[in-house]
Amino acid sequence: MATNPPSGDGHRNGAVKGRTQSFNPKTGLYTKRDTKTGRFMDVKMTGGKFKGVTKEKQD
């Protein structure tokens, strides 16, 4: 099993679980959503994407 040493140094391995993000073309900002409830949680006001959050598929 591969690890990313040193363990316990405060960095994240992989994506954040239970959250997704999608782009809102009206505002030009990314919105974070809870995958269990589907409710919107946060909007990235500084522009760009949330770090480590899975992107939703756009239709």
C-alpha distance matrix in Angstrom:
0.0 3.8 6.6 10.3 12.2 14.6 13.7 17.0 18.8 19.9 18.3 17.0 13.7 14.9 18.3 20.4 20.6 24.1 25.8 27.1 29.6 32.5 35.2 38.7 41.2 44.2 42.9 40.6 37.9 34.5 34.3 31.4 31.4 29.9 28.4 29.6 33.2 33.7 35.5 35.5 34.2 34.7 36.2 35.0 38.4 37.5 36.6 33.5 30.3 28.3 25.1 21.9 23.9 23.6 26.9 29.0 30.4 34.0 36.5
3.8 0.0 3.8 7.0 9.4 12.0 11.8 15.2 16.3 17.5 15.6 14.6 11.3 12.9 16.5 19.0 19.8 23.5 24.8 25.8 27.9 30.8 33.3 36.9 39.1 42.2 40.8 38.2 35.6 32.4 32.5 29.8 30.2 29.2 28.0 29.5 33.0 33.1 34.7 34.3 32.8 33.0 34.2 32.7 35.9 34.8 33.9 30.7 27.8 25.9 22.5 19.5 22.0 22.0 25.2 27.7 29.2 32.7 35.4
6.6 3.8 0.0 3.8 6.0 8.5 8.1 11.5 12.5 13.9 12.3 11.8 9.2 11.7 15.4 17.4 18.7 22.4 23.6 24.9 26.9 30.0 32.4 35.9 38.3 41.1 39.4 37.0 34.2 31.0 31.1 28.3 29.0 27.9 27.2 28.8 32.0 32.3 33.5 32.9 31.1 31.1 32.3 30.7 33.9 32.7 32.1 29.2 26.3 24.1 20.6 17.9 20.7 21.4 24.7 27.5 29.4 32.8 35.8
10.3 7.0 3.8 0.0 3.8 6.3 6.9 10.0 10.0 11.5 9.6 9.8 7.9 10.9 14.6 16.6 18.6 22.4 23.0 24.1 25.7 28.8 30.9 34.4 36.7 39.4 37.5 35.0 32.1 29.2 29.6 27.0 28.2 27.5 27.2 29.0 32.0 32.0 32.9 31.9 29.9 29.5 30.5 28.6 31.4 30.0 29.6 26.7 24.2 22.1 18.4 16.2 19.4 20.6 23.8 26.9 29.0 32.1 35.3
12.2 9.4 6.0 3.8 0.0 2.9 5.0 8.5 8.4 11.0 10.3 11.7 10.7 14.2 17.6 19.2 21.2 25.0 25.6 27.1 28.6 31.8 33.8 37.1 39.5 42.1 39.9 37.5 34.5 31.7 32.1 29.4 30.7 29.9 29.9 31.6 34.5 34.7 35.3 34.3 31.9 31.5 32.5 30.5 33.2 31.6 31.6 29.0 26.7 24.4 20.7 18.9 22.2 23.7 27.0 30.2 32.4 35.5 38.8
14.6 12.0 8.5 6.3 2.9 0.0 3.8 6.5 6.3 9.5 9.7 11.9 11.8 15.5 18.6 19.7 21.9 25.5 26.1 27.8 29.2 32.6 34.5 37.7 40.1 42.5 40.2 37.9 34.8 32.1 32.3 29.7 31.1 30.2 30.5 32.0 34.8 35.2 35.5 34.4 31.8 31.2 32.4 30.4 32.9 31.3 31.7 29.3 27.1 24.6 21.0 19.5 22.9 24.8 28.1 31.4 33.8 36.8 40.2
13.7 11.8 8.1 6.9 5.0 3.8 0.0 3.8 5.6 8.0 8.7 10.2 10.3 14.0 16.9 17.5 19.2 22.7 23.7 25.8 27.6 31.1 33.3 36.4 39.1 41.4 39.1 37.1 33.8 30.9 30.7 27.8 28.8 27.6 27.9 29.1 31.9 32.5 32.9 32.1 29.5 29.3 30.8 29.2 31.9 30.7 31.2 28.9 26.4 23.6 20.1 18.3 21.2 23.2 26.7 29.7 32.4 35.5 38.9
17.0 15.2 11.5 10.0 8.5 6.5 3.8 0.0 3.8 5.5 7.7 9.7 11.1 14.7 16.9 16.7 18.6 21.8 22.7 25.0 26.8 30.4 32.5 35.4 38.3 40.3 37.8 36.0 32.6 29.8 29.3 26.4 27.5 26.2 27.0 28.0 30.5 31.3 31.3 30.4 27.5 27.3 29.0 27.6 30.1 29.1 29.9 28.0 25.6 22.5 19.3 17.9 20.7 23.1 26.6 29.6 32.5 35.5 38.9
18.8 16.3 12.5 10.0 8.4 6.3 5.6 3.8 0.0 3.8 5.9 9.1 11.1 14.7 16.8 16.9 19.4 22.6 22.9 24.9 26.1 29.5 31.3 34.2 36.8 38.8 36.2 34.2 30.9 28.4 28.4 25.7 27.3 26.6 27.6 29.0 31.3 31.7 31.5 30.2 27.2 26.5 27.8 25.9 28.2 26.8 27.7 25.8 23.8 20.9 17.7 16.8 20.0 22.7 25.9 29.2 32.1 34.9 38.4
19.9 17.5 13.9 11.5 11.0 9.5 8.0 5.5 3.8 0.0 3.8 6.7 9.7 12.9 14.3 13.8 16.5 19.4 19.5 21.6 22.7 26.2 28.1 30.8 33.6 35.4 32.8 31.0 27.6 25.0 24.8 22.1 23.8 23.1 24.3 25.8 27.9 28.3 27.9 26.4 23.4 22.7 24.1 22.4 24.7 23.6 24.6 22.9 20.8 17.7 14.7 13.9 16.9 19.8 23.1 26.2 29.4 32.0 35.6
18.3 15.6 12.3 9.6 10.3 9.7 8.7 7.7 5.9 3.8 0.0 3.8 6.7 9.8 11.4 11.7 14.7 18.0 17.8 19.3 20.3 23.7 25.5 28.5 31.1 33.2 30.8 28.7 25.4 22.7 22.9 20.3 22.1 21.8 22.7 24.7 26.9 26.8 26.7 25.2 22.5 21.6 22.7 20.8 23.3 22.1 22.5 20.4 18.1 15.3 11.9 10.9 14.2 16.9 20.1 23.4 26.4 29.0 32.6
17.0 14.6 11.8 9.8 11.7 11.9 10.2 9.7 9.1 6.7 3.8 0.0 3.8 6.3 7.7 8.2 11.2 14.6 14.5 16.1 17.5 21.0 23.1 26.2 29.0 31.2 29.1 27.0 23.8 20.7 20.6 17.9 19.3 18.8 19.4 21.4 23.8 23.7 24.0 22.7 20.3 19.8 21.1 19.5 22.5 21.6 21.7 19.3 16.4 13.5 10.2 8.2 11.2 13.6 17.0 20.2 23.1 25.9 29.4
13.7 11.3 9.2 7.9 10.7 11.8 10.3 11.1 11.1 9.7 6.7 3.8 0.0 3.8 6.9 8.8 11.0 14.8 15.1 16.4 18.1 21.4 23.8 27.1 29.8 32.4 30.6 28.3 25.3 22.1 22.0 19.2 20.3 19.6 19.5 21.6 24.4 24.2 25.1 24.1 22.2 22.0 23.2 21.7 24.9 24.1 23.6 20.8 17.7 15.2 11.8 9.0 11.8 13.2 16.7 19.7 22.2 25.3 28.6
14.9 12.9 11.7 10.9 14.2 15.5 14.0 14.7 14.7 12.9 9.8 6.3 3.8 0.0 3.8 6.8 8.8 12.5 12.6 13.4 15.3 18.4 20.9 24.4 27.0 29.7 28.2 26.0 23.1 19.7 19.7 17.0 17.7 17.3 16.8 19.1 22.0 21.5 22.7 21.8 20.4 20.4 21.4 20.2 23.7 23.1 22.1 19.1 15.7 13.5 10.6 7.1 9.2 9.8 13.3 16.1 18.5 21.7 25.0
18.3 16.5 15.4 14.6 17.6 18.6 16.9 16.9 16.8 14.3 11.4 7.7 6.9 3.8 0.0 3.8 6.2 9.4 8.9 9.6 11.6 14.9 17.6 20.9 23.7 26.3 24.9 22.9 19.9 16.4 16.0 13.2 14.0 13.7 13.3 16.0 18.7 17.9 19.0 18.0 16.8 16.9 18.0 17.2 20.8 20.6 19.6 16.7 13.1 10.7 8.5 4.7 5.6 6.4 10.1 12.9 15.6 18.8 22.1
20.4 19.0 17.4 16.6 19.2 19.7 17.5 16.7 16.9 13.8 11.7 8.2 8.8 6.8 3.8 0.0 3.8 6.7 6.4 8.4 10.8 14.5 17.4 20.3 23.5 25.7 24.1 22.5 19.2 15.6 14.5 11.2 11.7 10.9 11.2 13.5 15.9 15.6 16.3 15.5 13.8 14.3 16.1 15.7 19.4 19.8 19.2 16.9 13.3 10.2 8.8 5.7 5.4 7.3 10.9 13.2 16.5 19.4 22.7
20.6 19.8 18.7 18.6 21.2 21.9 19.2 18.6 19.4 16.5 14.7 11.2 11.0 8.8 6.2 3.8 0.0 3.8 5.6 8.3 11.7 15.2 18.6 21.2 24.6 26.7 25.5 24.3 21.1 17.3 15.6 12.0 11.2 9.4 8.8 10.5 13.5 13.7 15.0 15.1 14.0 15.4 17.6 18.0 21.7 22.6 21.9 19.8 16.1 13.1 12.3 9.3 7.8 8.3 11.8 13.1 16.3 19.4 22.3
24.1 23.5 22.4 22.4 25.0 25.5 22.7 21.8 22.6 19.4 18.0 14.6 14.8 12.5 9.4 6.7 3.8 0.0 3.8 7.1 10.6 13.9 17.5 19.7 23.2 25.0 24.0 23.3 20.1 16.4 14.0 10.4 8.5 6.0 5.2 6.9 9.7 10.1 11.5 12.2 11.5 13.7 16.2 17.4 21.1 22.5 21.9 20.2 16.5 13.8 14.0 11.5 9.0 9.1 11.8 12.1 15.4 18.2 20.9
25.8 24.8 23.6 23.0 25.6 26.1 23.7 22.7 22.9 19.5 17.8 14.5 15.1 12.6 8.9 6.4 5.6 3.8 0.0 3.8 7.0 10.4 13.9 16.1 19.6 21.4 20.3 19.5 16.3 12.6 10.3 6.8 5.6 4.8 5.4 8.4 10.2 9.3 10.1 9.7 9.1 10.6 12.8 13.8 17.5 19.0 18.2 16.6 13.0 10.4 11.4 9.6 6.3 6.9 9.0 9.7 13.3 15.7 18.7
27.1 25.8 24.9 24.1 27.1 27.8 25.8 25.0 24.9 21.6 19.3 16.1 16.4 13.4 9.6 8.4 8.3 7.1 3.8 0.0 3.8 6.9 10.5 13.1 16.4 18.6 17.8 16.7 13.9 10.1 8.4 5.8 5.3 6.7 6.6 10.4 11.6 9.5 10.6 9.6 9.9 10.8 11.8 12.7 16.4 17.8 16.3 14.4 10.9 9.3 10.8 9.5 5.6 4.8 5.5 6.0 9.8 12.1 15.2
29.6 27.9 26.9 25.7 28.6 29.2 27.6 26.8 26.1 22.7 20.3 17.5 18.1 15.3 11.6 10.8 11.7 10.6 7.0 3.8 0.0 3.8 7.0 9.7 12.9 15.2 14.2 13.0 10.2 6.4 5.4 4.4 5.9 8.9 9.7 13.4 13.8 11.0 11.3 9.1 9.7 9.4 9.3 9.8 13.4 14.8 12.9 11.2 8.0 7.4 10.0 9.9 6.4 6.2 4.9 5.9 9.4 10.7 14.1
32.5 30.8 30.0 28.8 31.8 32.6 31.1 30.4 29.5 26.2 23.7 21.0 21.4 18.4 14.9 14.5 15.2 13.9 10.4 6.9 3.8 0.0 3.8 6.5 9.5 12.0 11.8 10.5 8.6 5.6 5.5 6.7 7.9 11.4 11.9 15.5 15.3 11.9 12.3 10.0 11.6 11.0 9.8 10.6 13.6 15.1 12.6 11.2 8.9 9.8 12.7 13.0 9.8 8.9 6.0 5.5 8.0 7.9 11.3
35.2 33.3 32.4 30.9 33.8 34.5 33.3 32.5 31.3 28.1 25.5 23.1 23.8 20.9 17.6 17.4 18.6 17.5 13.9 10.5 7.0 3.8 0.0 3.8 6.1 9.0 8.7 7.0 6.0 4.5 6.3 9.1 11.0 14.7 15.5 19.0 18.5 15.0 14.8 12.1 13.6 12.1 9.8 10.0 12.2 13.5 10.5 9.6 8.6 10.6 13.8 15.0 12.4 11.8 8.7 8.6 10.0 8.7 11.8
38.7 36.9 35.9 34.4 37.1 37.7 36.4 35.4 34.2 30.8 28.5 26.2 27.1 24.4 20.9 20.3 21.2 19.7 16.1 13.1 9.7 6.5 3.8 0.0 3.8 5.5 5.8 5.6 5.6 6.0 7.0 10.5 12.1 15.9 17.1 20.2 19.0 15.4 14.6 11.8 13.7 12.2 9.6 10.6 11.9 13.9 11.4 11.6 11.4 13.3 16.8 18.3 15.5 15.2 12.2 11.5 12.7 10.6 12.9
41.2 39.1 38.3 36.7 39.5 40.1 39.1 38.3 36.8 33.6 31.1 29.0 29.8 27.0 23.7 23.5 24.6 23.2 19.6 16.4 12.9 9.5 6.1 3.8 0.0 3.8 5.6 4.9 7.2 8.8 10.6 14.2 15.8 19.6 20.6 23.7 22.6 18.9 18.3 15.5 17.5 15.7 12.8 13.2 13.8 15.3 12.3 12.7 13.3 15.9 19.3 20.9 18.4 17.9 14.6 13.9 14.1 11.3 13.1
44.2 42.2 41.1 39.4 42.1 42.5 41.4 40.3 38.8 35.4 33.2 31.2 32.4 29.7 26.3 25.7 26.7 25.0 21.4 18.6 15.2 12.0 9.0 5.5 3.8 0.0 3.8 5.8 8.2 10.5 11.7 15.4 17.0 20.7 22.1 24.9 23.2 19.6 18.4 15.7 17.6 15.9 12.9 13.8 13.6 15.6 13.4 14.7 15.7 18.0 21.5 23.4 20.9 20.7 17.6 16.8 17.4 14.5 15.9
42.9 40.8 39.4 37.5 39.9 40.2 39.1 37.8 36.2 32.8 30.8 29.1 30.6 28.2 24.9 24.1 25.5 24.0 20.3 17.8 14.2 11.8 8.7 5.8 5.6 3.8 0.0 3.8 5.4 8.6 10.0 13.8 16.0 19.8 21.7 24.6 22.9 19.6 17.9 14.7 15.9 13.5 10.1 10.7 9.9 12.0 10.2 12.1 13.5 15.6 19.3 21.6 19.3 19.8 17.2 17.1 18.3 16.1 18.2
40.6 38.2 37.0 35.0 37.5 37.9 37.1 36.0 34.2 31.0 28.7 27.0 28.3 26.0 22.9 22.5 24.3 23.3 19.5 16.7 13.0 10.5 7.0 5.6 4.9 5.8 3.8 0.0 3.8 7.1 9.8 13.5 16.1 19.9 21.6 24.8 23.7 20.3 19.1 15.8 16.7 14.1 10.5 9.9 9.7 10.7 7.9 9.2 10.8 13.6 17.0 19.4 17.5 17.9 15.1 15.6 16.7 14.6 17.1
37.9 35.6 34.2 32.1 34.5 34.8 33.8 32.6 30.9 27.6 25.4 23.8 25.3 23.1 19.9 19.2 21.1 20.1 16.3 13.9 10.2 8.6 6.0 5.6 7.2 8.2 5.4 3.8 0.0 3.8 6.6 10.1 13.1 16.9 18.9 22.0 21.1 18.0 16.5 12.9 13.3 10.5 6.9 6.2 6.8 8.4 5.9 7.2 8.1 10.3 13.9 16.3 14.4 15.3 13.1 14.0 15.9 14.6 17.6
34.5 32.4 31.0 29.2 31.7 32.1 30.9 29.8 28.4 25.0 22.7 20.7 22.1 19.7 16.4 15.6 17.3 16.4 12.6 10.1 6.4 5.6 4.5 6.0 8.8 10.5 8.6 7.1 3.8 0.0 3.8 6.8 9.9 13.6 15.4 18.7 18.2 15.1 14.1 10.7 11.0 8.6 5.9 5.5 8.1 9.6 7.4 7.0 6.1 7.5 11.2 13.1 10.8 11.7 9.7 10.8 13.2 12.7 16.0
34.3 32.5 31.1 29.6 32.1 32.3 30.7 29.3 28.4 24.8 22.9 20.6 22.0 19.7 16.0 14.5 15.6 14.0 10.3 8.4 5.4 5.5 6.3 7.0 10.6 11.7 10.0 9.8 6.6 3.8 0.0 3.8 6.5 10.3 12.5 15.5 14.6 11.7 10.3 6.9 7.4 5.8 4.5 6.4 9.3 11.7 10.4 10.4 8.7 8.5 12.2 13.4 10.5 11.4 10.0 10.4 13.3 13.2 16.3
31.4 29.8 28.3 27.0 29.4 29.7 27.8 26.4 25.7 22.1 20.3 17.9 19.2 17.0 13.2 11.2 12.0 10.4 6.8 5.8 4.4 6.7 9.1 10.5 14.2 15.4 13.8 13.5 10.1 6.8 3.8 0.0 3.8 7.0 9.5 12.5 12.2 9.9 8.8 5.9 5.5 5.2 6.2 7.9 11.4 13.6 12.7 12.1 9.5 7.8 10.8 11.3 8.1 9.4 9.2 9.9 13.4 14.3 17.5
31.4 30.2 29.0 28.2 30.7 31.1 28.8 27.5 27.3 23.8 22.1 19.3 20.3 17.7 14.0 11.7 11.2 8.5 5.6 5.3 5.9 7.9 11.0 12.1 15.8 17.0 16.0 16.1 13.1 9.9 6.5 3.8 0.0 3.8 6.2 9.0 8.5 6.1 5.7 4.3 5.4 7.3 9.3 11.6 14.9 17.3 16.4 15.7 12.9 11.2 13.7 13.3 9.7 10.0 10.0 9.5 12.9 14.1 16.8
29.9 29.2 27.9 27.5 29.9 30.2 27.6 26.2 26.6 23.1 21.8 18.8 19.6 17.3 13.7 10.9 9.4 6.0 4.8 6.7 8.9 11.4 14.7 15.9 19.6 20.7 19.8 19.9 16.9 13.6 10.3 7.0 3.8 0.0 3.8 5.6 5.8 5.2 5.6 6.4 6.6 9.6 12.4 14.7 18.0 20.3 19.7 18.9 15.8 13.5 15.3 14.1 10.8 11.1 12.1 11.5 14.9 16.7 19.1
28.4 28.0 27.2 27.2 29.9 30.5 27.9 27.0 27.6 24.3 22.7 19.4 19.5 16.8 13.3 11.2 8.8 5.2 5.4 6.6 9.7 11.9 15.5 17.1 20.6 22.1 21.7 21.6 18.9 15.4 12.5 9.5 6.2 3.8 0.0 3.8 5.8 5.2 7.8 9.3 10.3 13.1 15.4 17.4 20.9 23.0 22.0 20.6 17.3 15.3 16.6 14.7 11.3 10.5 11.5 10.3 13.2 15.5 17.5
29.6 29.5 28.8 29.0 31.6 32.0 29.1 28.0 29.0 25.8 24.7 21.4 21.6 19.1 16.0 13.5 10.5 6.9 8.4 10.4 13.4 15.5 19.0 20.2 23.7 24.9 24.6 24.8 22.0 18.7 15.5 12.5 9.0 5.6 3.8 0.0 3.8 5.9 8.3 10.9 11.8 15.1 17.9 20.3 23.6 25.9 25.2 24.1 20.8 18.5 19.8 17.8 14.6 14.0 15.3 13.9 16.6 18.8 20.4
33.2 33.0 32.0 32.0 34.5 34.8 31.9 30.5 31.3 27.9 26.9 23.8 24.4 22.0 18.7 15.9 13.5 9.7 10.2 11.6 13.8 15.3 18.5 19.0 22.6 23.2 22.9 23.7 21.1 18.2 14.6 12.2 8.5 5.8 5.8 3.8 0.0 3.8 5.4 8.8 10.3 13.9 16.7 19.6 22.5 25.3 24.8 24.2 21.2 19.2 21.1 19.7 16.3 16.0 16.6 14.9 17.6 19.0 20.5
33.7 33.1 32.3 32.0 34.7 35.2 32.5 31.3 31.7 28.3 26.8 23.7 24.2 21.5 17.9 15.6 13.7 10.1 9.3 9.5 11.0 11.9 15.0 15.4 18.9 19.6 19.6 20.3 18.0 15.1 11.7 9.9 6.1 5.2 5.2 5.9 3.8 0.0 3.8 6.6 9.1 12.2 14.4 17.3 20.2 23.0 22.1 21.5 18.7 17.2 19.5 18.4 14.7 14.1 14.0 11.9 14.5 15.6 17.1
35.5 34.7 33.5 32.9 35.3 35.5 32.9 31.3 31.5 27.9 26.7 24.0 25.1 22.7 19.0 16.3 15.0 11.5 10.1 10.6 11.3 12.3 14.8 14.6 18.3 18.4 17.9 19.1 16.5 14.1 10.3 8.8 5.7 5.6 7.8 8.3 5.4 3.8 0.0 3.8 6.3 9.6 12.0 15.3 17.9 21.0 20.5 20.5 18.1 16.5 19.1 18.7 15.2 15.4 15.3 13.8 16.7 17.3 19.1
35.5 34.3 32.9 31.9 34.3 34.4 32.1 30.4 30.2 26.4 25.2 22.7 24.1 21.8 18.0 15.5 15.1 12.2 9.7 9.6 9.1 10.0 12.1 11.8 15.5 15.7 14.7 15.8 12.9 10.7 6.9 5.9 4.3 6.4 9.3 10.9 8.8 6.6 3.8 0.0 3.8 6.2 8.3 11.7 14.1 17.2 16.8 17.1 15.0 13.6 16.6 16.9 13.5 14.2 13.7 12.9 15.9 16.3 18.5
34.2 32.8 31.1 29.9 31.9 31.8 29.5 27.5 27.2 23.4 22.5 20.3 22.2 20.4 16.8 13.8 14.0 11.5 9.1 9.9 9.7 11.6 13.6 13.7 17.5 17.6 15.9 16.7 13.3 11.0 7.4 5.5 5.4 6.6 10.3 11.8 10.3 9.1 6.3 3.8 0.0 3.8 7.2 10.2 12.7 15.7 16.0 16.3 14.2 12.1 14.8 15.3 12.4 14.1 14.4 14.5 18.0 18.7 21.4
34.7 33.0 31.1 29.5 31.5 31.2 29.3 27.3 26.5 22.7 21.6 19.8 22.0 20.4 16.9 14.3 15.4 13.7 10.6 10.8 9.4 11.0 12.1 12.2 15.7 15.9 13.5 14.1 10.5 8.6 5.8 5.2 7.3 9.6 13.1 15.1 13.9 12.2 9.6 6.2 3.8 0.0 3.8 6.6 9.0 11.9 12.5 13.3 11.7 9.9 13.0 14.4 12.0 14.2 14.2 14.9 18.3 18.7 21.7
36.2 34.2 32.3 30.5 32.5 32.4 30.8 29.0 27.8 24.1 22.7 21.1 23.2 21.4 18.0 16.1 17.6 16.2 12.8 11.8 9.3 9.8 9.8 9.6 12.8 12.9 10.1 10.5 6.9 5.9 4.5 6.2 9.3 12.4 15.4 17.9 16.7 14.4 12.0 8.3 7.2 3.8 0.0 3.8 5.8 9.0 9.1 10.4 9.7 9.1 12.7 14.8 12.6 14.6 13.8 14.7 17.7 17.5 20.6
35.0 32.7 30.7 28.6 30.5 30.4 29.2 27.6 25.9 22.4 20.8 19.5 21.7 20.2 17.2 15.7 18.0 17.4 13.8 12.7 9.8 10.6 10.0 10.6 13.2 13.8 10.7 9.9 6.2 5.5 6.4 7.9 11.6 14.7 17.4 20.3 19.6 17.3 15.3 11.7 10.2 6.6 3.8 0.0 3.8 5.7 5.9 7.2 7.1 6.9 10.4 13.2 11.9 14.3 13.5 15.3 18.2 18.2 21.5
38.4 35.9 33.9 31.4 33.2 32.9 31.9 30.1 28.2 24.7 23.3 22.5 24.9 23.7 20.8 19.4 21.7 21.1 17.5 16.4 13.4 13.6 12.2 11.9 13.8 13.6 9.9 9.7 6.8 8.1 9.3 11.4 14.9 18.0 20.9 23.6 22.5 20.2 17.9 14.1 12.7 9.0 5.8 3.8 0.0 3.8 5.5 8.5 9.9 10.3 13.5 16.7 15.6 18.0 17.0 18.6 21.3 20.7 23.9
37.5 34.8 32.7 30.0 31.6 31.3 30.7 29.1 26.8 23.6 22.1 21.6 24.1 23.1 20.6 19.8 22.6 22.5 19.0 17.8 14.8 15.1 13.5 13.9 15.3 15.6 12.0 10.7 8.4 9.6 11.7 13.6 17.3 20.3 23.0 25.9 25.3 23.0 21.0 17.2 15.7 11.9 9.0 5.7 3.8 0.0 3.8 6.8 9.1 10.1 12.6 16.1 15.9 18.4 17.6 19.8 22.3 21.9 25.3
36.6 33.9 32.1 29.6 31.6 31.7 31.2 29.9 27.7 24.6 22.5 21.7 23.6 22.1 19.6 19.2 21.9 21.9 18.2 16.3 12.9 12.6 10.5 11.4 12.3 13.4 10.2 7.9 5.9 7.4 10.4 12.7 16.4 19.7 22.0 25.2 24.8 22.1 20.5 16.8 16.0 12.5 9.1 5.9 5.5 3.8 0.0 3.8 6.8 9.0 11.8 15.1 14.6 16.5 15.1 17.2 19.4 18.7 22.1
33.5 30.7 29.2 26.7 29.0 29.3 28.9 28.0 25.8 22.9 20.4 19.3 20.8 19.1 16.7 16.9 19.8 20.2 16.6 14.4 11.2 11.2 9.6 11.6 12.7 14.7 12.1 9.2 7.2 7.0 10.4 12.1 15.7 18.9 20.6 24.1 24.2 21.5 20.5 17.1 16.3 13.3 10.4 7.2 8.5 6.8 3.8 0.0 3.8 6.9 9.2 12.3 12.1 13.7 12.3 15.0 17.0 16.8 20.3
30.3 27.8 26.3 24.2 26.7 27.1 26.4 25.6 23.8 20.8 18.1 16.4 17.7 15.7 13.1 13.3 16.1 16.5 13.0 10.9 8.0 8.9 8.6 11.4 13.3 15.7 13.5 10.8 8.1 6.1 8.7 9.5 12.9 15.8 17.3 20.8 21.2 18.7 18.1 15.0 14.2 11.7 9.7 7.1 9.9 9.1 6.8 3.8 0.0 3.8 6.3 8.9 8.3 10.0 9.0 12.0 14.4 15.0 18.7
28.3 25.9 24.1 22.1 24.4 24.6 23.6 22.5 20.9 17.7 15.3 13.5 15.2 13.5 10.7 10.2 13.1 13.8 10.4 9.3 7.4 9.8 10.6 13.3 15.9 18.0 15.6 13.6 10.3 7.5 8.5 7.8 11.2 13.5 15.3 18.5 19.2 17.2 16.5 13.6 12.1 9.9 9.1 6.9 10.3 10.1 9.0 6.9 3.8 0.0 3.8 6.4 5.9 8.8 9.2 12.3 15.4 16.6 20.3
25.1 22.5 20.6 18.4 20.7 21.0 20.1 19.3 17.7 14.7 11.9 10.2 11.8 10.6 8.5 8.8 12.3 14.0 11.4 10.8 10.0 12.7 13.8 16.8 19.3 21.5 19.3 17.0 13.9 11.2 12.2 10.8 13.7 15.3 16.6 19.8 21.1 19.5 19.1 16.6 14.8 13.0 12.7 10.4 13.5 12.6 11.8 9.2 6.3 3.8 0.0 3.8 5.7 8.8 10.3 13.9 16.9 18.6 22.4
21.9 19.5 17.9 16.2 18.9 19.5 18.3 17.9 16.8 13.9 10.9 8.2 9.0 7.1 4.7 5.7 9.3 11.5 9.6 9.5 9.9 13.0 15.0 18.3 20.9 23.4 21.6 19.4 16.3 13.1 13.4 11.3 13.3 14.1 14.7 17.8 19.7 18.4 18.7 16.9 15.3 14.4 14.8 13.2 16.7 16.1 15.1 12.3 8.9 6.4 3.8 0.0 3.8 6.6 9.3 12.8 15.7 18.1 21.8
23.9 22.0 20.7 19.4 22.2 22.9 21.2 20.7 20.0 16.9 14.2 11.2 11.8 9.2 5.6 5.4 7.8 9.0 6.3 5.6 6.4 9.8 12.4 15.5 18.4 20.9 19.3 17.5 14.4 10.8 10.5 8.1 9.7 10.8 11.3 14.6 16.3 14.7 15.2 13.5 12.4 12.0 12.6 11.9 15.6 15.9 14.6 12.1 8.3 5.9 5.7 3.8 0.0 3.8 6.5 9.5 12.8 15.2 18.8
23.6 22.0 21.4 20.6 23.7 24.8 23.2 23.1 22.7 19.8 16.9 13.6 13.2 9.8 6.4 7.3 8.3 9.1 6.9 4.8 6.2 8.9 11.8 15.2 17.9 20.7 19.8 17.9 15.3 11.7 11.4 9.4 10.0 11.1 10.5 14.0 16.0 14.1 15.4 14.2 14.1 14.2 14.6 14.3 18.0 18.4 16.5 13.7 10.0 8.8 8.8 6.6 3.8 0.0 3.8 6.6 9.6 12.5 15.9
26.9 25.2 24.7 23.8 27.0 28.1 26.7 26.6 25.9 23.1 20.1 17.0 16.7 13.3 10.1 10.9 11.8 11.8 9.0 5.5 4.9 6.0 8.7 12.2 14.6 17.6 17.2 15.1 13.1 9.7 10.0 9.2 10.0 12.1 11.5 15.3 16.6 14.0 15.3 13.7 14.4 14.2 13.8 13.5 17.0 17.6 15.1 12.3 9.0 9.2 10.3 9.3 6.5 3.8 0.0 3.8 6.6 8.9 12.5
29.0 27.7 27.5 26.9 30.2 31.4 29.7 29.6 29.2 26.2 23.4 20.2 19.7 16.1 12.9 13.2 13.1 12.1 9.7 6.0 5.9 5.5 8.6 11.5 13.9 16.8 17.1 15.6 14.0 10.8 10.4 9.9 9.5 11.5 10.3 13.9 14.9 11.9 13.8 12.9 14.5 14.9 14.7 15.3 18.6 19.8 17.2 15.0 12.0 12.3 13.9 12.8 9.5 6.6 3.8 0.0 3.8 6.3 9.5
30.4 29.2 29.4 29.0 32.4 33.8 32.4 32.5 32.1 29.4 26.4 23.1 22.2 18.5 15.6 16.5 16.3 15.4 13.3 9.8 9.4 8.0 10.0 12.7 14.1 17.4 18.3 16.7 15.9 13.2 13.3 13.4 12.9 14.9 13.2 16.6 17.6 14.5 16.7 15.9 18.0 18.3 17.7 18.2 21.3 22.3 19.4 17.0 14.4 15.4 16.9 15.7 12.8 9.6 6.6 3.8 0.0 3.8 6.5
34.0 32.7 32.8 32.1 35.5 36.8 35.5 35.5 34.9 32.0 29.0 25.9 25.3 21.7 18.8 19.4 19.4 18.2 15.7 12.1 10.7 7.9 8.7 10.6 11.3 14.5 16.1 14.6 14.6 12.7 13.2 14.3 14.1 16.7 15.5 18.8 19.0 15.6 17.3 16.3 18.7 18.7 17.5 18.2 20.7 21.9 18.7 16.8 15.0 16.6 18.6 18.1 15.2 12.5 8.9 6.3 3.8 0.0 3.8
36.5 35.4 35.8 35.3 38.8 40.2 38.9 38.9 38.4 35.6 32.6 29.4 28.6 25.0 22.1 22.7 22.3 20.9 18.7 15.2 14.1 11.3 11.8 12.9 13.1 15.9 18.2 17.1 17.6 16.0 16.3 17.5 16.8 19.1 17.5 20.4 20.5 17.1 19.1 18.5 21.4 21.7 20.6 21.5 23.9 25.3 22.1 20.3 18.7 20.3 22.4 21.8 18.8 15.9 12.5 9.5 6.5 3.8 0.0
